[in-house]
Amino acid sequence: MELEFNLKKLLWSVLLSMGEPVSAKKFQEFIHRSFPDRFMALSELKLAVEEMNAKLAGDGAPEEIAEGPEGYYIRLTPAFAEAVRAYKGEPKPQKMTAAAMETLSIITYRQPITRAQMEAIRGVNCDSPVQKLVELELIEGRQNEELPGRPFVFSTTGKFLQMCGIKSLSELPQSEAGEDERLKEFFKKAEAGQTQTEIITTQAPVETTEDQAKA
């Protein structure tokens, strides 16, 4: 029996079966390879994801489709992620302090940046918030051989992009003078929305797969 083209069902099936994010480009290649007479623009895929997420949210589903730097993946919504965390007996993820949030904002818009430059902007020592952000894998440091003393310079990581639900830094709110509070609020929302990024596998109930993948 020939498989009927249904973009949403095909995407949902692939996402369910993969243990890693699926890039838009690779999924596009899969569609063109499997359905030679059907062209799928990346904008069409993006729209399909938005519609699927709208339906999932409307149905109160525990999952949603997220997009990170590596591609699309299925994750639990914050409320259900918290329930699963409680079931497993896992501790709640540590929240960033105000100092860490402020330091992250500085690094995000001025990277790569040295610790001394951060402290010049904040006016206080940044050792603790920098260490915390490194532990959370939201930033990483490397020695800059071109600067005097070869200091470490810090930049955000792929995990930071995933936490914010974006593919690149260009998708972040524009940084403007006097808007530090707005940027901190953005990071707070991103942190609050960060869920377990485990991919939901084919062990999910069959009825969920069929219901949520419908056009």
N, C-alpha and C positions, 0 to 999 in steps of 0.2 A: 504494500500500500504506500503510495507516494505521500510524503509528508507535506501537509498544507502550510503555506507561509502564514505565520502569525507572529509578528515581531515580538509582542509582549510575552507570549508563551515560550517562544524560543529563548529569549533573554532570561526569563525566569528559570527555565530548565538548565541552561548553562551555568547560571549563578549558583543554583542549588547543588550542582554536581562538582563544582570546582572548590578546591581548598585554598584558593588564592584569588586576589582581585582579577577581574577580566578587563583588559584594556579595550577602549572603544574601537581602536584601530583593528585589533585582532578580531573582535566580534564582527566588525564590518567585513573583514576579509572572509570570515566564516560564512556570512550571509551570501556574499557574492560567489563564493566557491560552491555553496550548496544550492543556491538559486540563481543560476547564470542569467536568467531573464529578469531578475529583480535588482534594481539599484537602491541601496539604502544610504542616505546621507547621514553624516554624524549628527546633524541637527535633528533628524527624524528620530534617532536613537535617544537623544537627550529629551525630546518631547515625550517619547514613550515612557522613559524613566519617571518624568514628572507626573504623568498621568497615572502610572502604576502606584507611585507613592501617595498620590492624592486618594486613590481608591483604598489603599492599605490603611491610611489614616482615617478615612471615612468609615471603614469597617472595624476600626479599633484593633487592627492586627498587631501582634507583638513585634513584627519585623518591619524593616524598611530597607530601601536600596540607598546605599551611600556611595559617594565617589571620592576616592583618595588619589594621591599622586600615581599609584600603580593601576588604577582603574576602578570599575564598579564592584561592589560586594554587598552581601546581605548582612545586616546587623540587627541586633535587638534594639528596640526603642529604650530610652532611659528608664522608664518605669519598670518594664519587664526585665531589663538587664539587672536592675536592683533586686528584683524578686529572685532571679537565678543566682545572683551573688549570695543572697540570704540562704537559699536552699543549699548551696555548696558550703556555706559557713565561711565564706571569704570575707575579709575585712573590707570596709568601704574604702575606695581609692582616696588617697590624701588630696585635699584641696590645696591649691596654691595660696600662699600668703599674699597680702597686699604688696609686700616688697618684691616677691617673686613675680607677681603680675606686672608691676611697674617695670621691673628689669627686663622681662620678656618683651614688653612693648618697645622698650629702647632698642633691644637687640634686633627685633623684627624689622624695624624701619631704618636701622643704621648698620646692619651687618655687611661685612664682617667688622667686628668691633672689639677692642681690647677691654680688659677689666678696668684699666685706668680711665679710659674714655667713658665707660658707664658711670664710674664713681664721680667723674667731673660733672656729668649731667645730673645725677641724682643728689650729689653732695654728701653722700654717706658711703660707708664700706659696702661692697657688693658680694663679698665672699660667700655668705650664707645663701642668698637667693640664687647665685650662679650655681653653687653646688647642688641645690635642690632641683634646679631646672635640668642640670646634667643627669641627676639621678632619675628624673622623670623622662629622660631621653627626648626632651623637647629642644635642647640645644646641644651642640658639640663644639669642642675647641681643637684648634691645631696651631702649631707654632708658625709664626710668620718670619721666615728667614730674612726678609727684606727690611724689617723694622729694627731699630737699635735695641739690643738686648734680646732679640728674638722672642717677643712676648706672645702669649696665646691670644688668638683672635677667635671670637665665638660667632656662630651662625645657627639658624634654626635647622631642624631636621625634617625628614619625611614624616615622622610621627607627629610633629607639630602641624604639618599640613593636614594630616589625617584627622587630628583633633579638631581642627577648624573646619573640616569638611570641604577643603579646597584642593585644587590640583597644583596651583602655583601662587607665589606671593602676590602676583599682580591682581588676584581676586580679593585681596584684603581691602578694607576701607582705606581711603586715601588719608595719609597722615598730614594733618595741618596744625599750625600753631594753636595752642589752647584747647586741643581736642583730646588730651590724654585720657580724660574721664570716659569719653565715648569709646576709645580704643580699649580701655580696661573693661568696659561693659561688654564689648564684643568678645574678648577673651573669656570673660566669666560665662557668657552664654555658650561659647564653644566648649569650655570645660564641663559645664553642666550637661551638655548634650553628648559628651564622650561616653560611649558604652563599650561593652565588651565587643571587640571587633572580630570575634570568632565567626567564621562562615557557617551559616546554617546548611547542613548537609541533607542528603536524601532521607535522613531519618525523620525529617519533619513530617507531620501528618499529611496524608495524601489529599485530604479535602482542602487543606490550606493551600497546597500547591495549585490545585485546580481552580479554586475560588479566586485567589489573588492574581493569577496569571491571565485571567480572562480579559479580553479587550474591553 
